[in-house]
Amino acid sequence: MIRCYLKKIDELPDPIENPSVLEGIQTERAEKIRRLRFKDDRRRSLAAGLLLAEILPGYGIDPFKLHKGRNGKPEPERAKEIINGKPESAKHEKNPEGNTTPENSETNKPQPSYYFNLSHAGSYAVLAVSDQPVGCDLELLREEKGKVAKRFFSEGERSFIENAAPEEQTLAFFRVWTARESYMKHTGEGLTLAMDLYETVWNETGTVEAEQPAKAARMEKAEVGEQQDLSPSCTVIREGRKTDCLIRQSVLFDQYVLSVCSRDAAAVPTVSILSES
């Protein structure tokens, strides 16, 4: 299960001019918002805070009981307790990434838990929620950065872009960029993960062998309202080995690329647009 929630930043007031909008926001985030110098930055952070406040309670997560994870990103308080070995009566299992999950000491069944990740770009902030670790990245389609591709992308990723039709090379660039970002956020390593340790790969089936050459990009789109799902899906090769991650991608409003990374191959992200009206 993967669900994505979008909030339009442009619809929000400036928290400095309308401080009441911060009443439902976590105290630490509200203080951060007040310190931001520029109005657009304040509204972006407000949008993220409102997504947490409005959506997380529906998944049993108290947005006022979040703490910063190892890379400074918000996590549920219970994750902090697990990392610190509390509660002591709880049993834990190692998942494939080495993280621990609690088990109910009475029923010996895993407790329900959810993971979330935030991103923002342009006029929108997005919150992805899943029952497995999840990473998301949203980017506004704009002039592609050729120097970025040469410096940070693998040979296969650069070929993916170059083999796309000329009018689709900007889209191909941001497919690679957001895929990379979503994977870094999915693992929790963020920018501490060296760019040359992994690469993103596409083919018709969404699976790939490490030695396969890059194939030409095919920007097939399946239109779903204002969301266009892109195919094929993307996988990740890390240090020469295929990971179990699958990255699904969409174009939103013909202007944004959204990538969502998860280990759940069957989960197709759904996107909901939240309105202030």
HELIX and SHEET records of a PDB file:
HELIX    1   1 ILE A    9  GLU A   11  5                                   3    
HELIX    2   2 PRO A   19  LEU A   22  5                                   4    
HELIX    3   3 THR A   27  ARG A   35  1                                   9    
HELIX    4   4 LYS A   39  ILE A   55  1                                  17    
HELIX    5   5 LEU A   56  TYR A   59  5                                   4    
HELIX    6   6 GLU A   77  ILE A   83  1                                   7    
HELIX    7   7 GLY A  146  PHE A  152  1                                   7    
HELIX    8   8 GLU A  155  GLU A  162  1                                   8    
HELIX    9   9 PRO A  166  GLU A  168  5                                   3    
HELIX   10  10 GLN A  169  THR A  187  1                                  19    
HELIX   11  11 GLY A  190  THR A  192  5                                   3    
HELIX   12  12 MET A  195  LEU A  197  5                                   3    
SHEET    1   A 4 TYR A 115  ALA A 121  0                                        
SHEET    2   A 4 TYR A 124  SER A 130 -1                                        
SHEET    3   A 4 ILE A   2  LYS A   8 -1                                        
SHEET    4   A 4 THR A 270  LEU A 274  1                                        
SHEET    1   B 2 LEU A  66  LYS A  68  0                                        
SHEET    2   B 2 PRO A  74  PRO A  76 -1                                        
SHEET    1   C 2 LYS A  91  LYS A  94  0                                        
SHEET    2   C 2 THR A 100  GLU A 103 -1                                        
SHEET    1   D 5 GLY A 135  LEU A 140  0                                        
SHEET    2   D 5 TYR A 256  SER A 262 -1                                        
SHEET    3   D 5 ARG A 241  LEU A 252 -1                                        
SHEET    4   D 5 GLN A 227  ARG A 238 -1                                        
SHEET    5   D 5 TYR A 198  TRP A 202 -1                                        
SHEET    1   E 5 GLY A 135  LEU A 140  0                                        
SHEET    2   E 5 TYR A 256  SER A 262 -1                                        
SHEET    3   E 5 ARG A 241  LEU A 252 -1                                        
SHEET    4   E 5 GLN A 227  ARG A 238 -1                                        
SHEET    5   E 5 GLU A 220  VAL A 224 -1                                        
END                                                                             
